Amino acid sequence: MLSRIVKSELLELIQEFPVVCLVGPRQVGKTTLAKQLVSELNKDSIYLDLENPRDENKLADPVLFFETNADKCIIVDEIQRMKSLFPVLRAMVDQHRAPGRFILLGSASPELIRDSSETLAGRIYFKELQPIHILELSEATNEIDLLVKGGFPNALLANSAKSSFRWRESFIQTYVERDLPLMGMPVSPSESRKLFRMLSHLQGQILNYSTLSKSLGVSAPSVKTYLYFLQQAFLIDLLEPYSTNTSKRLVKSPKIYLRDTGLLNVLQGIYEYNDLLAHPLAGAIWEGFVFQQIKMILPFNSQIQFYRTSHGAEVDLIISSPNKQPIGVEMKLSSAPSLSRGNYEVMNDLNLEMLYVVIPGNESYPLRENVHVMGLTVFINHLVTQFNHAV
């Protein structure tokens, strides 16, 4: 059993809000975590899975069911399948406003967030459960496992590399090809997989909507709709470019990343770590992996962007926070990293407090003044300390 770093925050939220909604892709561990939470709070609970016809039938008269069980914490899984419940939940909360009455669990769905936030405004708190983070690893797993297999618990903790690979293949088939179109993504199952595979080849690249639209044979606005949906489905991230008052000509388009490297590796036919090291996308895969690990632990008031000029001066990540000088992060899949002239130019352009070079392993040493090489786990712990952010 892996301990999730978000658990303590969720325990606080359940004791504060009448409704807490835990969102995230399927199989990320939402149900397991929700049951752990109510157990630790010593609350009587009822679990309903709206994909189970028997549980769905219990809500034929939801008002009667909720009133009968008003003293229990009711966990409703796959809530997006019954959006008609949201007005009922509002009425139940307004009749008896007590914390921890409902925990809603939802697979990725833009409609889920929009409908419930409109109906339950002021009564609900949304929290995303992300894949396993490097600080959540047990002794049975390590950084390389997480990089290769990804952060979905069933993939990471599988008994063998073959079992993990097969689970991730199945996940893509069911979630990307079947579930997302059923949830409302305006694309056929075959086109959905084609798009997802195409995006895997663009890991860490500047996004070009026109090129994507030509490859898919659809309009640029359609591509933007697809990508927005995949963002809302927690499958991709768009990293925005750094913008500031500078005379430099900066790149203005975002970079694109698949969020889970385990899924990306399946799409690229990467079975084990040696395959990854030999792959043309190895550096981009490491870059996306580090980006996700950093993003998961940054405070909400921090900003993470990339910096690139038209003349090639660049830094992979710029992390900005109120009342702090920005810091730069370069990600290098190397035990002996080196920096380019363009990296140092950015340090001067932005007056960076420090440039960190993040590599695999647990090394930590200065490369030159204001430039420090750190292994990923060392760097993540350093960030947690720097931002006084308890995880």
C-alpha positions in Angstrom: 0.0 0.0 0.0 1.4 3.4 -1.1 0.8 6.4 1.1 -0.5 9.3 -0.9 0.9 12.8 0.0 -2.5 14.4 -0.7 -4.2 12.3 2.0 -3.6 14.7 4.9 -5.1 17.6 2.9 -8.1 15.6 1.9 -8.7 14.6 5.6 -8.8 18.3 6.4 -11.1 19.1 3.4 -13.6 16.3 4.4 -13.8 17.8 7.9 -14.5 21.3 6.4 -16.7 20.9 3.3 -20.0 19.1 2.9 -19.0 17.8 -0.5 -15.4 16.9 -1.6 -15.0 15.8 -5.2 -11.9 13.8 -6.0 -11.2 13.8 -9.8 -8.6 12.1 -12.0 -8.3 9.5 -14.7 -9.6 6.0 -14.1 -7.4 3.6 -12.1 -5.4 6.3 -10.4 -6.5 5.2 -7.0 -9.4 7.4 -6.1 -11.7 4.7 -4.7 -9.0 3.1 -2.6 -8.0 6.5 -1.1 -11.6 7.6 -0.4 -12.3 4.4 1.5 -9.1 4.9 3.5 -10.1 8.5 4.4 -13.5 7.6 5.8 -12.0 4.7 7.7 -9.4 7.0 9.3 -12.1 9.5 10.2 -14.1 6.7 11.8 -17.2 7.7 9.8 -19.9 5.3 8.8 -20.0 5.2 5.1 -21.8 3.9 2.0 -20.1 3.3 -1.3 -22.0 3.5 -4.5 -20.5 2.8 -7.9 -22.7 4.2 -10.7 -21.3 1.7 -13.2 -22.9 -1.0 -11.1 -26.6 -1.4 -12.0 -27.5 -2.5 -8.5 -26.0 0.7 -7.0 -27.5 2.8 -9.6 -30.9 1.4 -8.8 -30.5 2.4 -5.1 -30.6 6.0 -6.4 -33.9 5.6 -8.2 -35.3 7.9 -5.5 -32.1 9.8 -4.5 -33.8 12.1 -2.0 -35.2 9.2 0.0 -31.9 7.4 -0.1 -29.9 10.4 1.0 -32.3 11.3 3.7 -32.4 7.8 5.1 -28.6 7.8 5.3 -28.1 11.4 6.4 -25.8 10.3 9.2 -23.4 8.6 6.9 -20.6 9.7 4.5 -21.8 8.6 1.1 -19.1 7.9 -1.5 -20.5 8.2 -5.1 -18.1 6.8 -7.7 -18.2 7.7 -11.4 -20.5 10.6 -10.6 -20.3 12.0 -14.1 -22.6 9.2 -15.2 -25.6 10.7 -13.2 -25.3 14.5 -13.5 -29.0 14.7 -12.4 -27.7 14.1 -8.8 -26.1 17.5 -8.5 -29.3 19.5 -7.8 -30.3 16.8 -5.3 -27.0 17.0 -3.6 -27.4 20.8 -3.3 -30.8 20.4 -1.7 -29.5 17.7 0.8 -26.5 19.9 1.8 -28.8 23.0 2.3 -31.1 20.9 4.5 -28.3 19.6 6.6 -25.0 21.4 6.1 -22.4 19.2 7.8 -18.9 18.5 6.7 -18.0 15.2 5.1 -21.5 14.3 3.9 -20.5 13.3 0.4 -17.3 12.3 -1.4 -17.7 12.3 -5.1 -15.3 10.4 -7.4 -15.1 11.2 -11.0 -13.2 10.0 -14.0 -12.0 12.7 -16.3 -14.9 14.8 -17.6 -15.1 18.5 -18.4 -18.9 18.2 -17.9 -18.4 16.9 -14.4 -16.5 20.0 -13.3 -18.8 22.5 -15.0 -22.1 21.1 -13.9 -21.2 20.3 -10.3 -19.4 23.6 -9.7 -22.4 25.6 -11.0 -24.8 23.6 -8.9 -22.8 23.2 -5.7 -21.0 26.5 -5.6 -19.8 27.2 -2.1 -20.5 23.7 -1.0 -17.9 21.6 -2.8 -14.1 21.4 -3.1 -12.4 19.8 -6.0 -9.1 18.0 -5.6 -7.2 16.1 -8.3 -5.6 12.8 -7.5 -2.6 12.5 -9.7 -0.5 9.4 -10.5 2.1 8.2 -8.0 4.7 10.8 -7.2 8.3 10.1 -6.5 7.9 11.0 -2.8 5.2 8.4 -2.5 7.4 5.4 -3.6 7.8 2.5 -1.3 11.0 0.5 -0.9 9.7 -2.0 -3.5 9.8 0.7 -6.2 12.3 3.3 -7.4 12.7 6.3 -9.7 13.5 4.2 -12.8 10.4 2.0 -12.2 8.3 5.2 -12.0 9.9 6.6 -15.2 9.4 3.5 -17.2 6.1 2.1 -15.9 4.4 5.4 -15.0 2.5 6.4 -12.0 -0.8 4.4 -12.3 -0.7 2.0 -9.3 -1.6 -1.1 -11.2 1.1 -0.4 -13.7 3.8 0.6 -11.2 3.1 -2.3 -8.8 2.6 -5.0 -11.4 4.4 -8.3 -10.8 6.5 -8.1 -13.9 7.5 -5.7 -16.7 5.3 -7.7 -19.1 2.3 -7.4 -16.8 2.8 -3.7 -16.4 3.2 -3.2 -20.2 0.0 -5.2 -20.9 -1.9 -3.2 -18.3 -0.9 0.1 -19.8 -1.8 -1.2 -23.3 -5.3 -2.1 -22.0 -5.7 1.2 -20.3 -5.1 3.1 -23.5 -7.5 0.9 -25.4 -10.3 1.3 -22.8 -9.8 4.8 -21.5 -8.4 6.6 -24.5 -10.2 4.8 -27.3 -13.5 3.9 -25.6 -14.2 6.0 -22.5 -13.2 9.4 -23.6 -15.4 9.4 -26.7 -18.3 8.2 -24.5 -17.6 11.0 -22.1 -18.0 13.6 -24.9 -14.7 13.9 -26.7 -15.9 14.7 -30.2 -13.8 12.1 -32.0 -14.1 8.4 -32.9 -12.2 5.7 -31.0 -9.8 5.1 -33.8 -9.1 8.8 -34.2 -8.7 9.1 -30.5 -5.9 6.6 -30.4 -4.3 8.1 -33.6 -4.3 11.5 -31.9 -2.8 10.2 -28.7 -0.1 8.3 -30.5 0.7 11.3 -32.6 1.1 13.5 -29.5 3.5 10.9 -28.0 5.9 11.8 -30.9 5.7 15.5 -30.0 6.8 15.1 -26.3 8.5 18.3 -25.2 8.1 20.0 -28.5 6.6 23.4 -29.4 3.0 22.9 -30.3 2.0 23.7 -33.8 -1.8 23.5 -34.3 -1.5 23.9 -38.1 0.8 20.9 -38.5 -1.4 18.7 -36.2 -4.5 19.7 -38.1 -3.0 18.7 -41.4 -1.8 15.4 -40.0 -5.2 14.6 -38.6 -7.2 16.0 -41.6 -9.3 18.3 -39.4 -9.4 22.0 -38.8 -7.1 23.8 -36.3 -10.1 24.8 -34.1 -11.0 21.1 -33.9 -7.4 20.2 -32.8 -7.7 22.9 -30.1 -10.9 21.3 -28.9 -9.3 17.8 -28.8 -6.3 19.1 -26.9 -8.5 21.0 -24.4 -10.5 17.8 -23.8 -7.3 15.8 -23.2 -6.1 18.4 -20.8 -9.4 18.2 -18.9 -9.0 14.4 -18.9 -5.6 14.8 -17.2 -3.7 13.1 -20.0 -1.7 15.9 -21.4 -0.2 19.2 -20.2 0.6 22.3 -22.2 3.6 24.2 -20.7 3.2 27.9 -21.4 6.2 30.1 -22.5 7.7 32.6 -20.1 6.5 36.2 -20.8 8.0 39.3 -19.3 9.1 42.8 -20.3 12.2 42.0 -22.3 13.6 43.1 -25.6 14.3 39.4 -26.5 12.1 37.8 -29.2 10.5 34.9 -27.2 8.8 31.8 -28.5 5.0 32.3 -27.9 3.6 28.8 -28.4 3.3 26.2 -25.6 5.2 22.9 -25.3 3.2 19.7 -25.1 3.7 16.7 -22.8 1.9 13.5 -22.2 1.6 13.5 -18.4 2.3 9.8 -17.7 5.5 8.5 -19.0 4.3 4.9 -18.6 1.6 5.5 -21.2 4.0 7.4 -23.4 6.5 4.5 -23.3 3.8 2.0 -24.4 2.9 4.2 -27.4 6.6 4.4 -28.3 7.3 0.7 -27.8 9.6 1.3 -24.8 9.6 -1.9 -22.7 12.4 -1.3 -20.2 14.9 1.3 -19.1 17.6 0.3 -21.7 15.0 0.8 -24.4 14.3 4.2 -23.1 18.0 5.2 -23.0 18.4 4.2 -26.7 15.3 5.9 -27.9 15.4 9.2 -29.8 12.9 10.7 -27.4 14.8 9.7 -24.2 15.7 13.3 -23.3 12.2 14.5 -23.9 10.7 11.7 -21.9 13.0 12.5 -18.9 12.1 16.2 -19.3 8.3 15.5 -19.2 8.8 13.2 -16.2 10.7 15.7 -14.2 8.2 18.5 -15.1 5.4 16.4 -13.7 7.2 15.6 -10.5 8.0 19.3 -9.9 4.5 20.5 -10.9 2.8 18.1 -8.4 4.5 19.6 -5.3 4.6 23.4 -6.2 2.4 25.7 -4.1 -0.7 27.0 -5.9 0.7 30.5 -6.1 3.8 29.4 -8.1 4.2 29.6 -11.8 6.1 27.2 -14.0 7.0 28.0 -17.6 9.7 27.5 -20.2 12.0 30.2 -21.7 13.2 30.1 -25.3 14.2 33.0 -27.6 14.2 32.9 -31.4 18.0 32.8 -31.3 18.1 29.6 -29.2 18.8 30.8 -25.7 16.6 28.6 -23.5 16.0 27.0 -20.1 13.6 24.0 -19.7 11.7 25.5 -16.8 11.4 28.8 -15.0 9.8 28.6 -11.6 8.4 31.9 -10.2 6.8 32.6 -6.9 5.7 35.8 -5.1 8.6 37.5 -3.3 11.2 35.2 -4.7 13.7 35.5 -7.5 12.9 33.0 -10.3 14.9 29.9 -10.5 15.7 27.9 -13.7 15.6 24.1 -14.2 17.4 22.1 -16.9 16.6 18.4 -17.2 19.4 16.2 -18.4 19.2 12.4 -18.7 23.0 12.1 -18.1 25.3 11.4 -15.2 27.8 14.1 -16.5 25.6 16.9 -17.7 26.9 20.0 -19.4 25.1 23.3 -20.3 25.0 25.4 -23.4 25.9 29.0 -23.9 22.2 29.7 -24.4 21.5 28.4 -20.9 23.9 30.9 -19.4 22.4 33.7 -21.5 19.0 33.1 -19.9 20.6 33.3 -16.4 21.8 36.8 -17.2 18.6 37.8 -19.1 16.3 36.8 -16.2 18.7 37.4 -13.3 18.0 33.9 -12.1 18.8 33.2 -8.5 20.0 29.7 -9.4 20.0 27.3 -12.3 19.4 23.6 -11.2 20.4 20.8 -13.5 18.2 17.8 -12.6 19.6 14.3 -13.4 18.7 10.7 -12.5 20.1 9.4 -9.2 21.0 11.1 -5.9 24.0 13.3 -6.8 24.3 16.8 -5.6 27.2 19.1 -6.4 27.9 22.6 -7.8 28.8 22.9 -11.5 29.8 26.5 -11.3 28.7 29.6 -9.5 24.8 29.7 -9.2 24.6 26.4 -11.1 23.9 23.2 -9.1 23.5 19.6 -10.3 20.9 17.5 -8.3 19.4 14.1 -8.6 15.6 14.3 -9.0 14.6 13.1 -5.5 17.2 15.4 -3.9 15.9 18.3 -6.0 12.2 17.6 -5.2 13.0 17.6 -1.4 15.0 20.8 -1.9 12.0 22.5 -3.5 9.6 21.3 -0.7 12.0 22.9 1.8 12.4 26.1 -0.3 8.7 26.7 -0.6 7.9 25.6 2.9 5.3 23.3 1.4 4.5 20.3 3.5 3.9 17.1 1.6 
